[in-house]
Amino acid sequence: MYTEGELSESFEERVVMADQLKPIATELGCTLAQMSLAWAVSNENVSAVMIGASHPSQLEENIKALELVDKITPFR
């Protein structure tokens, strides 16, 4: 079980790590979310990628991630 302090520290560390990925997403011309989905789709250890969208525009943005799968291979 985690204490409140451990969760906060872990969360803050993850935010820092996510911020470090933003330049890569910018280089690829996509959002961080799209890059994350593309990475998950291309990862051989991931058997299924589930997405969610409450608006058609969100679904369109998620689908654009599939166009990135070949582009992210060098970053794996």
Backbone as CSV, one residue per row, in Angstrom:
resi,resn,N_x,N_y,N_z,CA_x,CA_y,CA_z,C_x,C_y,C_z
1,MET,0.850,-1.177,0.000,0.000,0.000,0.000,0.894,1.237,0.000
2,TYR,0.456,2.251,-0.703,1.204,3.498,-0.812,0.702,4.521,0.198
3,THR,1.624,5.336,0.674,1.214,6.476,1.483,0.943,7.646,0.547
4,GLU,0.287,8.664,1.040,-0.051,9.822,0.207,1.205,10.466,-0.376
5,GLY,2.253,10.563,0.391,3.500,11.155,-0.084,4.130,10.369,-1.221
6,GLU,4.082,9.041,-1.122,4.639,8.204,-2.182,3.869,8.376,-3.482
7,LEU,2.562,8.475,-3.402,1.750,8.663,-4.603,2.037,10.006,-5.242
8,SER,2.158,11.044,-4.446,2.430,12.377,-4.978,3.782,12.412,-5.672
9,GLU,4.787,11.839,-5.031,6.118,11.833,-5.618,6.114,11.041,-6.918
10,SER,5.476,9.908,-6.909,5.407,9.081,-8.098,4.682,9.815,-9.221
11,PHE,3.594,10.488,-8.897,2.837,11.239,-9.897,3.696,12.347,-10.483
12,GLU,4.375,13.081,-9.623,5.208,14.187,-10.098,6.349,13.686,-10.978
13,GLU,6.931,12.551,-10.627,7.990,11.972,-11.454,7.442,11.601,-12.830
14,ARG,6.240,11.080,-12.863,5.625,10.693,-14.139,5.297,11.915,-14.985
15,VAL,4.903,12.999,-14.353,4.643,14.239,-15.095,5.938,14.735,-15.731
16,VAL,7.029,14.666,-14.994,8.329,15.083,-15.533,8.705,14.197,-16.721
17,MET,8.505,12.890,-16.593,8.819,11.987,-17.696,7.952,12.280,-18.917
18,ALA,6.673,12.540,-18.698,5.776,12.861,-19.815,6.213,14.152,-20.495
19,ASP,6.623,15.130,-19.721,7.106,16.389,-20.296,8.339,16.169,-21.168
20,GLN,9.157,15.196,-20.807,10.354,14.906,-21.593,10.010,14.268,-22.938
21,LEU,8.821,13.696,-23.055,8.389,13.081,-24.317,7.770,14.086,-25.284
22,LYS,7.364,15.232,-24.788,6.699,16.225,-25.642,7.534,16.641,-26.850
23,PRO,8.856,16.861,-26.718,9.634,17.232,-27.909,9.616,16.153,-28.999
24,ILE,9.548,14.902,-28.598,9.478,13.821,-29.590,8.150,13.882,-30.326
25,ALA,7.071,14.104,-29.594,5.756,14.230,-30.230,5.741,15.418,-31.185
26,THR,6.346,16.510,-30.773,6.418,17.690,-31.639,7.194,17.372,-32.910
27,GLU,8.298,16.662,-32.764,9.109,16.270,-33.924,8.301,15.401,-34.890
28,LEU,7.451,14.547,-34.339,6.620,13.673,-35.173,5.391,14.390,-35.724
29,GLY,5.103,15.569,-35.191,3.934,16.319,-35.647,2.628,15.758,-35.124
30,CYS,2.649,15.309,-33.878,1.449,14.715,-33.292,1.311,15.147,-31.839
31,THR,0.211,14.750,-31.244,0.016,15.017,-29.826,0.696,13.917,-29.014
32,LEU,0.894,14.189,-27.751,1.468,13.189,-26.861,0.546,11.977,-26.761
33,ALA,-0.758,12.220,-26.755,-1.723,11.115,-26.704,-1.627,10.242,-27.949
34,GLN,-1.512,10.867,-29.118,-1.391,10.098,-30.357,-0.105,9.277,-30.365
35,MET,0.979,9.870,-29.904,2.240,9.143,-29.856,2.139,7.960,-28.896
36,SER,1.467,8.157,-27.783,1.301,7.084,-26.803,0.490,5.932,-27.377
37,LEU,-0.587,6.265,-28.077,-1.397,5.222,-28.712,-0.599,4.480,-29.779
38,ALA,0.153,5.213,-30.589,0.963,4.581,-31.633,2.008,3.656,-31.019
39,TRP,2.612,4.093,-29.921,3.593,3.246,-29.240,2.932,1.964,-28.745
40,ALA,1.761,2.096,-28.148,1.062,0.921,-27.631,0.711,-0.046,-28.758
41,VAL,0.239,0.486,-29.883,-0.124,-0.359,-31.027,1.104,-1.086,-31.571
42,SER,2.247,-0.428,-31.577,3.448,-1.030,-32.158,4.216,-1.916,-31.182
43,ASN,3.855,-1.893,-29.925,4.571,-2.658,-28.905,4.134,-4.115,-28.956
44,GLU,5.076,-5.000,-29.213,4.747,-6.422,-29.327,4.275,-7.028,-28.007
45,ASN,4.519,-6.354,-26.899,4.073,-6.852,-25.599,2.660,-6.414,-25.245
46,VAL,2.045,-5.614,-26.101,0.674,-5.147,-25.878,-0.238,-5.927,-26.812
47,SER,-1.194,-6.651,-26.243,-2.060,-7.490,-27.076,-3.279,-6.754,-27.601
48,ALA,-3.708,-5.696,-26.931,-4.883,-4.940,-27.386,-4.779,-3.508,-26.876
49,VAL,-5.208,-2.587,-27.711,-5.229,-1.174,-27.336,-6.676,-0.726,-27.372
50,MET,-7.160,-0.266,-26.242,-8.545,0.197,-26.157,-8.544,1.718,-26.087
51,ILE,-9.364,2.329,-26.919,-9.468,3.783,-26.914,-10.882,4.171,-26.522
52,GLY,-11.021,5.394,-26.107,-12.335,5.908,-25.770,-12.492,7.304,-26.336
53,ALA,-13.698,7.624,-26.716,-13.976,8.956,-27.251,-15.428,9.289,-26.975
54,SER,-15.664,10.513,-26.548,-17.040,10.941,-26.307,-17.551,11.836,-27.429
55,HIS,-16.648,12.174,-28.367,-17.026,12.998,-29.516,-16.351,12.434,-30.765
56,PRO,-16.969,12.562,-31.925,-16.344,12.078,-33.161,-14.950,12.663,-33.397
57,SER,-14.732,13.912,-33.016,-13.415,14.521,-33.225,-12.337,13.810,-32.404
58,GLN,-12.697,13.336,-31.221,-11.737,12.597,-30.402,-11.393,11.264,-31.058
59,LEU,-12.385,10.619,-31.627,-12.147,9.360,-32.325,-11.223,9.585,-33.521
60,GLU,-11.462,10.655,-34.269,-10.608,10.977,-35.415,-9.167,11.203,-34.977
61,GLU,-8.975,11.907,-33.878,-7.625,12.150,-33.364,-6.960,10.842,-32.944
62,ASN,-7.724,9.957,-32.316,-7.168,8.668,-31.904,-6.768,7.830,-33.114
63,ILE,-7.584,7.848,-34.145,-7.297,7.063,-35.346,-6.040,7.576,-36.047
64,LYS,-5.769,8.866,-35.960,-4.560,9.432,-36.567,-3.297,8.801,-35.983
65,ALA,-3.406,8.266,-34.794,-2.252,7.621,-34.167,-1.761,6.446,-35.003
66,LEU,-2.652,5.796,-35.721,-2.249,4.652,-36.540,-1.290,5.066,-37.653
67,GLU,-1.387,6.305,-38.101,-0.483,6.805,-39.136,0.944,6.968,-38.612
68,LEU,1.107,6.959,-37.312,2.416,7.192,-36.699,3.187,5.922,-36.403
69,VAL,2.537,4.784,-36.484,3.167,3.538,-36.043,4.523,3.330,-36.715
70,ASP,4.604,3.516,-38.012,5.882,3.327,-38.707,6.898,4.405,-38.351
71,LYS,6.435,5.595,-38.019,7.340,6.699,-37.694,8.006,6.531,-36.336
72,ILE,7.350,5.863,-35.403,7.917,5.785,-34.053,8.878,4.625,-33.874
73,THR,8.980,3.750,-34.844,9.857,2.593,-34.713,11.271,2.968,-34.279
74,PRO,11.905,4.018,-34.848,13.261,4.357,-34.398,13.337,4.793,-32.938
75,PHE,12.219,5.223,-32.358,12.234,5.715,-30.980,12.033,4.603,-29.962
76,ARG,11.770,3.386,-30.400,11.532,2.289,-29.462,12.804,1.807,-28.859
